[in-house]
Structures are given as C-alpha cells and as structure tokens.
Amino acid sequence: MNLADVNSVKRLLESEGFSFKKSLGQNFLIDQSVCPRMASAACDEDTGVLEIGAGAGVLTAELAKKAKKVVSVELDERLRPVLQKTLYEFLNTEVVFADAMKIDLAALIAERFSDCKRVCVCANLPYYITSPIIMMLLESRLPIDSVTVMVQKEAAERLCAKVGSREAGAVTVAVNYYAESEILFGVPRESFLPPPNVDSAVIQLKIRAVPPVEVADEKFFFSLVKACFAQRRKTLINTVSNTLHIEKELLRTALLNIGESETARAEKLSMEALSNLCNEIIRLK
C-alpha cells in the first residue's frame, strides 16, 4: 500500500469504518516528505524508537525503514485493523494499544529495546496533550537519548524559546532543565488528515546527561518557576508571594542578594538566575 498517497489512506480508513474523534485530537500525518525527514532526524539502524500514537502508521512505516525496532503506543483500539494492513510488511514494528500517560514506559523500554544501542521517542502529538506528554517523558527520566515530535507551531516556539526571553514560560524552563531543544522544520496544515486550523513544527529535545544548573530542591524549583510565570504582568515578588505564600520581604532580599531588581519579572530571568533565586530562598527560609 502506498502510504504517501492520501487517497489510499482515506480509502483504507473508510473501508474499516474509521471516523476521526475530536476528543482524541486526531490529525494523522500523511505528508510524503515530512515523515522521512522526521525519521532521519530521530533515529538510525541501531536505534529503538518509541512512538507515541501510531495514527494510520504513515510515520511508523518511515521509522521502521530507518530504525532497528519501532514500538508504537496507540490509544485508539479502532485503529487495530488499519495498522495491521499498513504495517504488515514491517517485521520490526509492534503496536501496543494503551494510554501512553498511564502505561509503564520504563518497563516497556527495558523489555522491548534491550538489544538496541539507544532509544528515542518520535511522535506526532495531539495538540491538546502536547505539554503533558513531553513533561511526562522528561520528568520520568526514561533511558532515552532524544524526543523528536510534531507539535503546534506556537507550542514549538514556546518550548524551544530562550529562557529569559519574552516567548519563554514555565514549560520553557522545565524543558531546558532536562534537554537541549531545537526547532527542526515547519510543517503546513495541509500535511495532515484532516487538516487542523494551524501550522505545525517538528522539534527535537536532546536529553541532557546533567541539568544546566544546580538547585537545592528540584520540587521547590519547579513550584517556584510555575509561580513566577503564573501572572506574567505582575512583578515576580507579587506573583510568587500570592502563589506560594512566601513573605515579600524575604523574596525582595533574595532577589537583591542574587543581583536582580526587586521589580524583576519572570520572563527577564535567565536559567541561572532562576536557580540562584531558588537556592537563595531556601537558604533564607
């Protein structure tokens, strides 16, 4: 079957009585040029690929051509007969029907990829669950080298922004803590079935061996970062005080001690400044 032919994919989906579910954010990647580029960026012949969401198997097939093994975690059981037809010739693929947010991915990786030199994640992520899935993958500290994913263009710009820039947010800081991020290329909305209302981009997160900054308490650091960006227009002292209930005088002292203005806003602070602030608040408490 020619998976690069949108009409062939449409006919297959129709023949199996498949209809797209908005609740699952289903927009299947069908572009014949995008999938090979994603696969080439994500893996090589020694790589095991964990794919989140197989869709109709178009990206899965391209990954199978490049990787040693591909295991796709797919939520929608209705796609079973579709994937049996689109992936039948690729003996190095397996589809596990489960919720990627609930399944034990560490156990899955250990069991399925023990013969692979490295493991990476590659996916066309539903827009509505982009950040939760990415943060789950990073926070779980899975034994993976990289995450190569298709996301909404606006999300790509936020996830890959420089910490300390206007585009940065709490998720930017979190991603930067765990990985080096890069936008690889843009993807027009016509590359999907059905086409969404926005354009997309492929980003790659290369997992860091160690974080770029040292923090005394990771849990508090991420709570602080979230609080810092909770109300972007307010000064950091006000928004952190309101959210974490820390005395303003302590926050003022902490900011001055690390060389930052007491009127500073979160978007102006670098990764180092945020980690220094975290450590100084802990020291002063």
Buried (B, 14 or more C-beta within 10 A) or exposed (E): BEBBEBEBBBEBBEEBEBEBEEEBBBBBBBBBEBBBBBBBBBBEEEBBBBBBBBBBBBBBBBBBBBBBBBBBBBBBEBBEBBBEBBBEEBEBBBBBBBEBEEBEBEEBBEEBBEEBEBBBBBBBBBBEBBBEBBBBBBEEEBEBBBBBBBBBBBBBBBBBBEBBEEBBBBBBBBBBBBBBBBBBEEBEBEBBBEEBEEBBBBBBBBBEEEBBBEBEEEEBBBBBBBBBBBBBEBBBBBBBBBBBEBEBEBBBBBBEBBEBEBEBBBBBBBBBBBBBBBBBBBEBE
